Every structure is written in C-alpha cells, then in structure tokens.
C-alpha cells in the first residue's frame, strides 16, 4: 500500500466512517470504546459548526486512513480567529506513510483559507514522535506562557 491519501473536509455523511477512528483515538487515551457515542459526538459538533474534521482517504480502497479535528477559537489580542488542533489520529495500517504530515498540512491550509491567525495544539511531554513532526512543520514550542487547566469532577 502506498501512503498517498486524499485529504478533504468530512461531511455529515462521513461521520459513520470517521467515528470508528475517533473511537480508537479515544481508546488510545484510556477511554472505553463507544463507537455509537463517538458518532453522536462528531455529528453534534459538525451539525452545530463547533468543529471541522479533515479526513485522509487512502487512494487504494477508499479506506479512511486518519483524521484531524479542529475547534474554532479566538485571539483577543490580535482580534482574529484561530484554530485549536485538538485531535490527530492515523490508523495503525497507515502509520509511517506521511498521512499525519498530510493532515497537518491540510489543517494549515484550512487555517490560512479561513483567515485565521494560526493553529494551536498540545501534546504529551513524552510524545517525541509528534513533537518532531510538529517542529518539522514549523510549529514552535511555547516558552513564554504556562498553560493551566481546571478539570471538573463529575
């Protein structure tokens, strides 16, 4: 199999084929499998315009090779929109073939086309593979600000 994929924006009709990958992405982060919930979540985000999913479709077999999910945000300082690259996942069968790079490039182009200030993302401190990819694409590590989060306990 070649690593070439076509990247395009997912539509509501694509949710059933993206949801299993989204489910595996969540499982990678320790969540229980829930394909039905994954599909409902992606459908709601898409219907409400709360996220944009870019999907890589393998040229052979039309299989979804991976996806990236972007959430809109805003920069008060620059008074411009920005995108949060929250989710990136490549199916195991398509790893090490440039699919993640293709998805990241498509996200950059999408941000430029929508007039955004840029893209932001975060990754685990020990995810060196992802860090190398991001840095090779021109992403810069934030050394100026500390980022905090507050987790609401259910």
C-alpha positions in Angstrom: 0.0 0.0 0.0 1.2 3.5 -0.8 1.0 6.2 1.8 -0.8 8.6 -0.6 -4.1 9.8 0.6 -6.6 12.4 -0.4 -7.4 14.8 2.4 -10.8 16.5 2.4 -13.3 18.0 4.9 -15.6 15.4 6.3 -19.3 15.9 5.9 -22.2 14.6 8.0 -22.4 11.6 5.6 -18.8 10.8 6.5 -19.4 10.5 10.3 -20.1 6.7 10.2 -16.7 6.0 8.7 -14.7 8.6 10.8 -16.4 7.5 14.1 -14.5 4.2 14.4 -11.2 6.0 14.1 -12.3 8.7 16.6 -13.2 5.8 18.9 -9.8 4.3 18.6 -8.2 7.7 19.2 -10.2 8.0 22.5 -9.2 4.5 23.4 -5.5 5.4 22.9 -6.1 8.0 25.7 -7.6 5.4 28.0 -11.3 5.8 27.3 -13.6 2.8 26.9 -14.8 2.0 23.4 -18.1 3.7 22.4 -18.5 3.9 18.7 -22.1 5.0 18.9 -21.2 7.8 21.4 -18.3 8.8 19.1 -20.6 9.1 16.1 -23.1 11.1 18.1 -20.4 13.4 19.4 -18.9 14.0 15.9 -22.4 14.5 14.4 -23.3 17.1 17.0 -20.1 19.0 16.6 -20.4 19.0 12.9 -24.1 20.0 12.8 -23.6 22.8 15.2 -20.5 24.1 13.4 -18.4 23.5 16.5 -15.6 21.6 14.8 -14.1 20.8 11.4 -12.9 17.3 10.6 -10.4 16.8 7.9 -10.1 13.2 6.8 -7.4 11.4 4.8 -8.8 8.8 2.5 -6.4 6.2 1.1 -6.2 6.2 -2.7 -6.5 2.4 -2.7 -9.7 1.0 -1.3 -11.2 4.4 -0.1 -10.4 3.5 3.5 -10.2 6.4 6.0 -6.5 6.5 6.9 -6.8 9.2 9.5 -8.3 12.5 10.6 -7.6 15.8 12.3 -10.3 17.7 14.2 -10.1 21.5 14.6 -12.0 23.6 17.0 -12.5 27.3 16.4 -11.2 29.8 19.0 -10.4 33.5 19.1 -7.4 35.7 20.0 -8.5 38.8 21.8 -5.0 40.4 21.4 -4.9 40.1 17.7 -8.7 40.3 17.3 -8.6 37.3 14.9 -9.8 33.8 14.8 -7.6 30.8 15.5 -8.0 27.1 15.4 -7.2 24.5 18.1 -5.9 21.3 16.5 -7.3 19.1 19.2 -7.3 15.6 17.7 -5.0 13.9 15.2 -5.2 10.2 14.6 -3.8 7.8 11.9 -5.0 4.2 11.6 -2.2 1.8 12.5 -2.2 0.3 9.0 -1.3 3.8 7.6 1.3 5.0 10.0 4.8 5.9 8.9 3.5 6.7 5.4 3.2 10.5 5.7 -0.5 10.6 6.5 -0.1 12.6 9.7 2.0 15.1 7.8 -0.7 15.4 5.0 -3.3 16.0 7.6 -1.2 18.6 9.4 -0.6 20.4 6.1 -4.3 20.3 5.2 -5.1 21.9 8.6 -2.5 24.7 8.0 -4.1 25.3 4.6 -7.6 25.4 6.1 -6.5 27.8 8.7 -5.0 30.1 6.1 -8.1 29.9 3.9 -10.3 30.9 6.8 -8.2 33.9 7.6 -7.1 32.5 11.0 -4.2 33.8 12.9 -2.8 30.3 13.3 -3.2 26.9 14.8 -2.5 25.8 18.4 -2.1 22.3 19.7 -0.7 20.5 22.7 0.8 17.1 23.1 2.2 14.9 25.9 5.6 15.8 27.1 6.9 12.3 26.2 5.3 12.2 22.7 8.6 12.8 21.0 7.4 11.4 17.6 4.6 14.0 17.5 6.9 16.8 18.7 9.4 16.0 15.9 6.6 16.2 13.3 5.2 19.4 14.7 8.6 21.1 14.8 9.4 19.9 11.3 6.3 21.7 10.1 7.3 25.0 11.7 5.3 24.8 15.0 7.2 26.4 17.8 7.2 25.3 21.5 5.6 27.9 23.7 8.4 29.0 26.1 6.7 32.3 27.1 3.5 31.1 28.8 2.5 28.5 31.2 -0.8 26.8 30.4 -3.2 25.7 33.1 -6.4 23.7 33.1 -9.2 23.0 35.6 -10.9 19.7 35.5 -14.5 19.5 36.7 -15.0 16.2 38.6 -18.3 14.5 37.7 
